[in-house]
Amino acid sequence: MSDTVIRVENLSKRFIISHEEREPYKSLRDVMVRKTKKWIGLNKQKPHLTHEEFWALKDLNFEIKQGDRVGIIGRNGAGKSTLLKILSRITEPTQGRITIDGRVASLLEVGTGFHPELTGRENIFLNGAILGMSRAEIRAKFDEIVAFAEVEKFLDTPVKRYSSGMYVRLAFAVAAHLEPEILIVDEVLAVGDAQFQKKCLGKMEDVSKNEGRTVLFVSHDLNAVHKLCSVGVLLNNGSIYYAGAINKVIESYVSHSKNISSNYVRIGTGEIQLIDIIFLNENGVELTELSTEQAVVVKMKCKANRSMKGVQFAVCFNNIHNSRITSLWTAFKGISFDVNEGIFSLIFTIDRLGLIPGDYQILSHINCGDILIEKIDNFKFITVSHAIFSIEYAVPTLSQGVYLENFHVTLE
């Protein structure tokens, strides 16, 4: 007997997008005349529409084994949610075939599968019935579901009065405890607090390892995906870009992101704009790869749209799981700068970088007191290599990261 629980063959999904042609100029008189003619039945002309085909998924082929914990990652619009909706039988594919062996429980959007007018208690029994469970089977799991969700006080309150976090707590508890063979979870867990997210990840790992159930998990939190999943699928523009061990999938995702230009968003007041961050050696030669033991010069090139006083600068290093590793922050040393209008550079000189080998995302933020002037996540990537020391002496991965102390900073 095969242990394959999901088989996807030549799967494609097409959407038709309609665009109404707009007139270059439309006056109030034109609108009133058109509406009047339409009301009295004189205007039979329909608006000019153009149609465009959009393939959200294209020729997907893969298999998932029983007990696999599969992370599905990719940029926004890659086709992740569309794939999960097809696997959950919410929408049908345009082409291809899906074979699923076992009951599927899905948690795709806040409130999915809940009737807003029913209480939390009633929705637990409703979801169990949808999954094909008897009333006795649901009762046997009822207390465990309520304890996990921590909503006992509101159990007899209609769920339309629940917060989004309470929705997610109860929905996940129902999906995880009513014993589906396949559990599908989208980014919806991001609505919950950090403690509950950790609790959910532990539960998904438990039902997979100890109970042999299959888990499909979509998230932009690469750290959570890496912790939970054993295998992964990277989607790009509706196609499978890479599939395999989760470490390799995440590395491929980060490597692919390096080649995508304008992959960041600026936020802040815009009074100072970051132009570039470059890395130099002691002789002023630009580096494309860093060494753990070498001295490094980090040069922030910026443009000020007006003169400002008391400005603080930071350059941050995140690992491929998007967790903060370390930061260069002038405020940590109690340093701030007065800048004049125009282009200037801030120079960080680091005696020793001390990062373990790997790829790092470079982030930056500029503040003036409590006011955020410029913030760019995922500004660029840098590779660190050539470790001369053992890994236990490397900078650890902490939830908030650690600040480098061995640097000097000057303004040019």
C-alpha positions in Angstrom: 0.0 0.0 0.0 1.4 3.4 -1.0 2.1 5.9 1.8 1.3 8.9 -0.6 -1.6 10.9 0.8 -1.6 13.8 -1.7 -0.7 13.4 -5.4 -0.8 16.5 -7.7 -0.5 15.9 -11.4 -0.3 18.7 -14.1 -2.3 21.1 -11.8 -3.1 24.5 -13.3 -5.6 27.2 -12.3 -6.7 30.1 -14.5 -8.6 33.2 -13.7 -10.1 35.6 -16.1 -9.5 39.3 -15.3 -11.8 41.9 -16.8 -10.7 45.5 -17.5 -13.2 48.2 -18.3 -11.9 50.7 -20.8 -11.9 54.2 -19.3 -12.6 57.3 -21.2 -9.8 59.8 -21.2 -12.2 62.5 -19.8 -15.6 62.1 -18.3 -17.8 65.1 -17.3 -20.8 65.1 -14.9 -23.0 65.9 -17.9 -21.8 62.8 -19.7 -22.5 60.6 -16.7 -26.0 62.0 -16.2 -26.9 61.6 -19.9 -25.7 58.0 -20.0 -27.6 57.1 -16.7 -30.8 58.8 -18.0 -30.7 56.9 -21.3 -30.0 53.6 -19.5 -33.0 54.3 -17.1 -35.5 55.0 -19.9 -34.1 52.1 -22.0 -32.5 54.1 -24.8 -28.9 53.2 -24.1 -28.3 49.5 -24.9 -24.6 49.9 -25.3 -22.6 47.9 -22.9 -19.3 49.1 -21.4 -16.2 48.1 -23.3 -14.5 45.3 -21.5 -11.2 43.6 -22.2 -10.4 40.2 -20.7 -7.0 38.9 -19.6 -6.0 35.3 -18.7 -4.1 35.0 -15.5 -2.6 31.6 -14.6 -2.2 31.5 -10.8 -0.8 27.9 -11.0 0.9 26.3 -13.9 1.7 22.6 -14.4 2.4 21.6 -10.7 3.5 18.0 -10.1 4.4 16.7 -6.6 3.6 14.0 -4.0 3.3 14.3 -0.2 3.8 11.3 2.0 1.9 10.4 5.2 3.4 12.2 8.2 5.3 14.8 6.1 5.4 18.3 7.4 5.5 20.4 4.3 6.3 24.1 4.2 5.0 26.0 1.2 6.8 29.4 0.7 7.2 32.1 -1.9 6.6 35.8 -2.5 3.1 37.3 -2.4 1.2 36.3 -5.5 3.2 33.1 -6.0 0.1 30.9 -5.8 0.4 29.5 -2.3 -3.2 30.3 -1.1 -4.7 29.3 -4.5 -3.0 25.9 -4.1 -4.3 25.4 -0.6 -7.8 26.3 -1.6 -7.7 23.7 -4.4 -6.3 21.1 -2.0 -9.1 22.0 0.5 -11.7 21.6 -2.3 -12.8 25.2 -2.0 -12.1 25.9 -5.6 -11.6 23.6 -8.6 -8.5 23.5 -10.8 -8.7 24.5 -14.4 -6.5 21.6 -15.5 -4.9 18.6 -13.8 -5.8 16.1 -11.2 -5.5 15.9 -7.4 -5.7 12.6 -5.4 -6.2 12.9 -1.7 -6.3 10.0 0.7 -7.9 11.0 4.0 -9.9 13.7 5.7 -8.7 17.3 5.3 -9.1 20.1 7.9 -8.2 23.6 6.7 -7.5 26.8 8.5 -7.1 29.3 5.6 -8.8 32.6 6.8 -10.0 34.0 10.1 -13.5 32.6 10.7 -13.4 30.0 7.9 -15.9 27.2 8.6 -17.6 29.1 11.5 -21.1 30.3 11.6 -21.1 33.8 13.1 -24.5 33.4 14.8 -23.6 30.1 16.5 -21.7 30.0 19.8 -18.2 28.6 20.1 -19.6 25.4 21.6 -22.0 24.9 18.7 -19.3 25.6 16.1 -17.1 22.9 17.6 -19.9 20.3 16.9 -20.6 21.9 13.5 -17.0 21.6 12.4 -16.8 18.0 13.7 -19.9 17.0 11.8 -18.4 18.6 8.6 -15.3 16.4 9.1 -17.6 13.3 9.3 -17.2 12.7 13.0 -20.0 11.4 15.3 -21.3 13.4 18.2 -19.6 10.9 20.6 -16.2 11.4 18.9 -16.6 15.2 19.2 -17.6 15.0 22.9 -14.5 12.9 23.6 -12.3 15.7 22.3 -14.4 18.6 23.5 -12.6 19.4 26.8 -9.2 19.1 25.1 -10.2 21.6 22.4 -11.6 24.2 24.9 -8.5 23.9 27.1 -6.1 24.4 24.1 -8.1 27.4 22.7 -8.3 29.0 26.2 -11.8 30.5 25.4 -13.8 28.7 28.1 -15.2 31.9 29.4 -16.7 32.8 26.0 -17.7 29.3 24.9 -21.5 30.1 24.9 -21.0 33.5 23.2 -21.8 33.8 19.4 -18.4 33.8 17.6 -19.4 37.0 15.7 -18.4 38.8 18.9 -15.0 37.1 19.1 -11.8 39.0 18.3 -9.7 37.8 15.4 -7.3 36.2 17.8 -10.1 34.3 19.6 -11.4 33.1 16.2 -7.9 31.7 15.4 -7.5 30.1 18.8 -10.7 28.2 18.5 -10.5 27.4 14.8 -7.0 25.9 15.1 -7.9 23.9 18.2 -10.9 22.4 16.4 -8.8 21.7 13.2 -5.9 20.1 15.2 -7.9 18.0 17.7 -10.7 16.5 15.6 -8.3 14.1 14.0 -8.1 14.9 10.3 -5.5 12.9 8.4 -4.3 16.1 6.7 -4.1 19.5 8.3 -3.7 22.6 6.1 -2.7 25.9 7.7 -2.3 29.2 5.9 -0.7 32.4 7.2 -3.7 32.9 9.4 -1.7 31.9 12.5 0.1 35.3 12.3 -3.1 36.8 13.8 -2.4 35.0 17.1 0.0 36.2 19.8 3.6 34.9 20.0 2.8 32.4 22.8 -0.1 30.9 21.0 1.8 30.6 17.7 4.5 28.7 19.5 1.8 26.5 21.0 0.3 25.8 17.6 3.7 24.9 16.0 4.3 22.5 18.9 0.9 20.9 18.3 1.4 20.5 14.6 4.8 18.9 15.2 3.2 16.6 17.7 0.3 15.4 15.5 2.8 14.8 12.7 5.5 12.9 14.6 3.4 11.0 17.1 0.1 10.5 15.3 1.4 10.2 11.7 -0.8 13.0 10.3 0.3 15.2 7.4 0.7 19.0 7.8 0.8 21.6 5.0 2.0 25.0 6.4 2.2 28.3 4.6 3.9 31.2 6.2 6.3 34.1 5.5 7.9 33.4 8.9 10.9 31.4 7.6 12.0 30.7 11.2 8.7 29.0 12.0 8.7 27.1 8.7 12.3 25.8 9.3 11.4 24.8 12.9 8.2 22.8 12.0 8.7 21.4 8.5 11.0 18.7 7.2 10.4 19.3 3.5 9.3 22.3 1.4 8.0 23.6 -1.8 9.0 27.0 -3.2 6.5 28.6 -5.6 7.3 31.4 -8.0 4.8 32.9 -10.4 2.5 29.8 -10.1 5.2 27.2 -10.8 7.4 25.1 -8.5 10.8 26.8 -8.4 12.4 24.2 -6.0 11.2 21.3 -3.9 13.1 19.2 -1.4 14.6 19.3 2.1 13.4 22.4 3.9 16.9 23.8 4.5 17.6 23.7 0.7 14.2 25.2 -0.1 14.8 28.2 2.2 18.3 28.7 0.9 16.9 28.7 -2.7 14.2 31.2 -1.7 16.8 33.6 -0.2 19.1 33.1 -3.2 16.2 33.7 -5.6 15.2 36.9 -3.7 18.7 38.3 -4.2 18.1 38.4 -7.9 14.8 40.3 -7.6 15.3 44.1 -7.8 13.2 46.6 -5.8 12.4 43.8 -3.3 11.9 46.3 -0.4 9.5 48.9 0.8 10.5 52.2 2.4 8.6 53.6 5.4 9.3 56.7 7.4 9.1 60.5 7.0 11.4 60.5 4.0 13.5 63.5 5.3 16.6 61.3 5.0 16.8 58.6 2.3 19.2 55.7 2.3 20.9 55.5 -1.1 23.2 52.4 -0.6 25.0 50.3 1.9 28.4 49.0 0.8 31.0 46.9 2.6 34.8 47.7 2.3 38.0 46.2 3.6 40.6 48.2 5.5 42.1 49.4 2.2 38.8 50.8 0.9 38.2 48.0 -1.6 34.5 47.0 -1.9 33.6 43.5 -0.8 30.9 41.2 -2.2 31.6 38.6 0.5 32.7 39.0 4.1 34.9 37.0 6.3 34.1 36.3 9.9 37.5 37.4 11.3 38.3 40.4 9.1 37.8 44.0 9.9 35.0 45.5 7.9 33.9 49.0 7.0 30.2 49.5 6.5 29.4 52.7 4.5 25.8 54.1 4.6 25.3 56.6 1.8 22.3 58.8 2.5 20.6 62.0 1.2 19.1 64.5 3.6 16.3 66.7 2.2 16.9 69.2 5.1 19.3 69.8 7.9 18.5 67.8 11.0 20.0 67.3 14.5 20.3 64.3 16.8 20.0 61.6 14.0 20.7 58.0 14.9 21.6 55.2 12.4 21.4 51.4 12.4 22.5 48.6 10.1 21.1 45.2 11.0 21.9 41.6 10.0 19.1 39.1 9.7 19.6 35.4 9.0 17.8 33.5 6.2 15.0 32.7 8.6 14.4 36.5 9.0 15.6 36.4 12.7 17.7 39.3 13.9 21.3 38.3 14.5 23.1 41.5 15.3 23.0 45.2 14.7 25.3 48.3 14.4 23.3 51.0 16.1 24.7 54.4 17.0 22.1 54.8 19.8 23.6 51.8 21.6 26.7 53.8 22.1 24.8 57.0 22.9 25.9 58.6 19.7 23.8 60.8 17.4 24.7 63.1 14.5 23.7 66.5 13.1 23.4 66.3 9.3 23.2 69.0 6.7 21.1 69.0 3.6 22.6 67.0 0.8 24.4 63.7 0.3 26.6 62.3 3.2 28.0 59.0 4.3 28.1 57.3 7.7 31.0 55.0 8.3 31.0 52.1 10.7 34.4 50.4 11.2 34.1 46.9 12.8 37.2 45.3 14.3 35.8 41.8 13.9 32.5 40.7 12.4 32.1 37.4 14.2 29.1 36.0 12.3 28.9 32.3 11.3 29.1 31.5 7.6 25.9 32.0 5.6 23.7 34.5 3.8 22.4 37.5 5.7 19.7 40.1 4.9 20.8 43.7 5.4 18.2 46.1 7.0 18.5 49.7 8.0 16.7 52.3 9.9 17.3 56.0 10.7 15.7 57.8 13.6 15.5 61.2 15.1 14.5 60.6 18.7 11.3 58.6 18.6 10.5 59.6 15.0 11.2 57.0 12.3 12.8 58.8 9.3 13.8 55.9 7.1 13.3 52.1 7.4 14.1 49.5 4.7 13.7 45.8 5.3 15.5 43.3 3.1 17.6 46.1 1.5 20.3 43.7 0.2 22.0 40.4 0.9 25.6 39.6 1.9 27.4 36.3 2.3 29.7 35.6 5.2 32.3 32.8 4.8 35.7 31.5 5.9 35.1 30.7 9.6 38.4 30.3 11.4 36.8 29.7 14.8 34.4 27.0 16.1 30.7 27.6 15.8 30.0 27.7 19.5 31.8 31.1 19.7 29.7 32.6 17.0 27.1 35.3 17.7 23.9 33.4 18.8 20.5 33.8 17.2 18.4 35.7 19.7 14.8 36.9 19.4 15.9 40.6 19.5 19.5 40.0 18.3 22.6 41.4 20.0 24.3 44.7 19.3 27.9 44.8 18.2 30.1 46.8 20.5 33.5 46.6 18.7 32.8 49.4 16.1 33.7 53.0 15.6 31.4 55.4 13.6 32.1 58.7 11.8 30.2 61.0 9.5 31.6 62.1 6.1 
